[in-house]
Amino acid sequence: MRRLALRVFAGMLLAGMAHAAAVEPSSTNGSSLETIVVTGEQPGPGLWRVSKDEHVMWVLGTLSPLPRRLEWRTAEVERRIGESQQVLLAPQVKMEANVGFFGQLVLLPSLIGIRDNPGGAKLADVLPAELYERWRVLKQRYIGRSGKVEQWRPIFAARELYESAIGGAGLAEKPIVTDAVRKAAKKAGVPLTPVLLEIGIDSPKAALKDFKKAELDDQECFRRTLERVDTDLAHMAERANAWSTGDLAALRALPHVDEMGPCRAAITKLSIMRERGLDDIEARLRDAWLEAATSALAHDATSFAVLPMHLVVDADGYLAELRRRGYAIEAPDDGDAPLASSSP
């Protein structure tokens, strides 16, 4: 139960930020087009090389979801980590609250119903009729007859649908990449460097209470997630296959469109987020990672970093910013492949 309440609260608040690396919806209905996902041992995408003044950082771009039965070949990653002085982990938010064991016990009742619509409303009560009908069809296809999700806020119901849909497509969000990197670093005795944005929550019980009462403007988030599930499962599988087999041309050909933007906006616009310094998380995470990366490149002959793939290849991603600052960026396929163009 260590920090259980805080972890659950953080997960609820940041649920809309979990999938920033989205892809543009296909014009083909995903339910009528099946892409067979790869299985077994695969090489992965290779490593990007960032360098300046004879100092090198190797960067691994991660993707989610990936094929459920993927066996990733990690020899190159293990070798580069073994040569490194440190490994930068992907940036993340860490919430801290000054509560002990008994404080967590007090918080647990507050977690009950945190996903539910205020006032006992159901999805049919808060959604436009046409949007609810689309939800009803997709829910039947991917979730089944479960009634509990009908009581949830749209943003959480959408997440449940997404997870069920990708599971049915042979995909999963298991942390195989991060786990392999951690294992390799431990084996080689190379220190892991977390890139954390630490947020203090003075009164988590009050924050939970405020969140449960708050009105979330999350219908656009809900709509966009339904669109992705309804039309884009094939593209998700194609991207997962491209990452697994190291087909960077295919990864670049599929545009990165942040369809989860409305989900993050719905959360960060809440007054409880602004009051607790959580309304500019992405900019602060970017600054934190760039600071850690430039420090590693200045002090270490060799370092290693893990980043979501869109932050590696997008024209406004983290590596693009390093290039603007004078660092040389080389892609794994041809040594100098251009960064992808951002989609509108």
N, C-alpha and C positions, 0 to 999 in steps of 0.2 A: 504493500500500500504506500510505499515511499513516494511522496509527491504525486500520488494518484490524482487527487482532485485538480491540482494545477495542470498536470499533463492533459487531462480530459478537457479542461477549460481552454487551454491553448489550442488543442486540436479542433475544438468547435469553432473558436474565433478565426483560426487560420485555415479552415477547410477550403475556402475559396481560393487560397494561394497555392494549393498543392499541385496544380497542373498548368503552370504558365507556359510550358512547352507544348502548345497545341498546334494542330495543323489545320489547313484550310478545308472546309467541308467539301466533299466531292459532289459533283452533279449527279452521280450515280447513287441510287438508293443502296445503302450498305446491306440491307436485309436480303437483296436479290443478287449480291455479288460476294462470293466467298473467296478469301485469300487464305491459302494454307500456310500456316506459320511454320518456320523451320524448327527442327528438333536436333538434339544431339550436339556434338562438339562443333563450335564455330569460333572464328578468330576475333570477332569484335571489330571496332572501327579504326584501330590504330591510335596513335598519339600525335597531338599537335606540339610543335616545338616553338617556344618563345625564347628569344635570346637577345642579349645586349652585353657588350664588353666581355665576351667569353663566358658569361654566366647563362645557364640554360634552365628553363622550366619546361617539363613535359606535362601536357594537359590531356586528360582523358575526358571526353564528352559523354555524359550519361543520358539515357533515354528511359522513359516510362510511359506505357507498359512495355514489357519485353515478352518473348515467347515463354510460356510456362515451363516447357521442358528443355530450355536452353542450357547447354553446358559450355560455358565461356572459356576459351583458351587464354590463359593469363600469363604465359611465359614472358612476353615482352613487358607487360606491366610489372611483373615481379623483378625483372632485370633492372628496369629504370628506377624503380623504388629503391632497390638495393644500392644503386649508385648515388642516391639523393641524400641530402642532409636533413630534409624535412618533407612532410606530405601535408599540403593544405587540403582540408576537407571542404565540401561544398558549403556555402554560407547558409546559416539558418538562424531562426529566432529562438532564444531561450528565455522563458518566463520564470521569474523567481518570486517567491512570496515568503514572508517571514512567519511561517506556520510550522509547528512541530507535529508529532504524531497525533496528539489529541486534537490539535487544530484541524488536521485532515479529517478526523472522524466527524467533527462538527460540520465540515464542508460537504461531506458526502450527501446528505439529504438535499442540499441545494442543487446537486447535479441532476436530480430526478426531473425529467421533462425539459431539459435545456434545449433539446432539439425541437420541441413541440411548438406549434403555433400558439401565440398568446390567446387566452380566453377559450381554449379548447376548440378553436376553429380547425376545420379540415381543409385539405387542398381544394376540394370542390367549392369551398366557401370563399377562398382567397384568390383563386385563379379565374381568368376569363374562361368562358365556356369552351371556346375552340382550343385553348391551350390545355385545359383539363382533359378534353377528349383525346388529344394527342398523347398526353401523359398516360391516360387509361390504357390505350392500345399498347404503348411501349412497356408499361408496367406489366401487363398481362404476358407479353412476349418474354421479358427478361427476368422479372421478379416473381410473378405468379400471384397468388391470391392473398398474400400477406396484407393485413389491414393496418398494422402499426405505422407503416410509412405514410399512410393517408393523414396522420395527425401531425406530421413533421412540417417544419418550414420548407418552402420550396428549395432553398439552397442545399439542405441536407437530403431531401428526397431525391434531388438530381444526382447527388453524389452516390447514393445507394443504387440508383439506376445505372450509372456509369460503371460502378464496380461489378455489378451483375452482368452487364453487357460484355465487358472485356473478358470476363471469366468464360463466358460462353463462346468467345472467339478464340480461345486458346492462349490468351494473354494473361499476364499477372504483373503485380507491382512489387514483387519480392525484391529486397535490397541486395541482389546478388553482386552487383558491382561494388557497392560500398563495403560489403562484407569481405569481398576478395581483396580490396585495397587495404583494409584494416589488417587482415590476416598476413598479407605480404609485408606490411610495415612492421608488424610485431615480430615476424620471423627474421627480418633483416635488422631489427633493432633501430629502426628509423622513427623518430618522434612524429606523432600526428599533431597537426596544428589546427584546432577548430577555429572556424571563422564565425564568431557568434555576435549577434545583436542581443544584448541582455536587457530585458525589460523587467523592471520591478513592479509588482502588484502589491500595493500597500494593504488593500482590503479585498482579497479574492472573493469573499462571501458577498460583499456589496456588488462587486463586478458581475458575479453570476446573477444576482438578483436583477441588476440593471439590464443585462443582456436578455434575460427571459421576458422582460417587459417591453423591450425595444421593438420598434417596427422596422423590419428589414426591407429595403427596396430591392428584392432579389428576383423579381419576375423575369427580368432580362437574362440574368444568370441561368435561371431555370430553362428559359426558352432556348438559349444557345447550347446548353448541355443536351437538351432533347434533340436539337438539330444534329449535333455531333454524333450522338448514339444512333440516330435514325439514318444518317447518310454517310458516316465517315468511318465505320468500323473497318472497312477494307483498307482505307489509307492508314489507319493505325497499325494494322497488321503488316502492311507494306513497309512502313517506317521501322517497325520492330525487326522485320527480316533484314532490312538494309543495314541497321546497326549491327545485327548479329553477324552478318556475312562480310561486313566491312565495305559495303557498297556506298561510298561517300557521294558519288554522283547522284544516286537515287535519293539520298538524304537531302542533298541540296535542291533537287528538283521538286521536292514537296515543300511548299512555302510554310513558314512558321507564322501562323496567325493566332494571336493570343485571345482565344474565345473565352478564356476564363477571366478576362479583364472585368466584365460586369460583376462577376462573383466577388472579386477582390474589392471592387468599388462599393458594392453593397455593404461589405463589412467595414471598410476603412472610413466610410462616411458616418458611421454611428458616432454619436457624441461620446460614448464610453470608450471608443477607440482613440479619438482625438485627445480626450482628457488624460489618457494614459500613455500618450506618446506613440501610438500605434498607427498613425494615419500616413506615415511616409516610410513604411517599412522597406519597400523595395529599393528606394534611393539610398537608404542607410545601409542596407545589405551590400549594395553595389560599392559604396564608398569603403566599407569595411574590407571587402574582398580585394579591391584594388590596392588598398594600403598594405594588406598582408602580402599580396603578390609582389608588389614593387619592393617591399622590404626583403622578401626572400631572394628576389633576383639581384638585389644589391649586395647581399651578404653571403649567399650560398653559391658555390660553384655549380651545383646541380640541385634542383628541387622538383617536386611532383605536385600536381593539383588535380582535383576532381571538380567538374562543373557540369550543370545541365547542358545538353547539346546546343540548345538555342542560344545560350550565352556564349558558346564557343564560336558558332558559325554566323550568327546574325550580324548585319551591318551596324547595328547599334548595341552589340553584345560586349561582353567584358574584354575579349581579345581584340575586338576592333578598337576599343579605347586604348589598350596597350599599344597597338600599332600607331594610333594617333600621337602617342607619347614618345614614339621613336624606337619601339621594340620591333624586332623582326619576327614575323609570324609565318611559320611553314606548316602547311597541312600534311597529313600523312600519305596522301595518294600521289602527289606530284611535286611536293616540296614547296610550292608557292601558289596553291589554289586560292582563288578569290573568295572572300567572305560572301555569304549569301546576301541578296538584297532583301530588306525588310518589306513585308507586304503591308498595304495600307490597312 
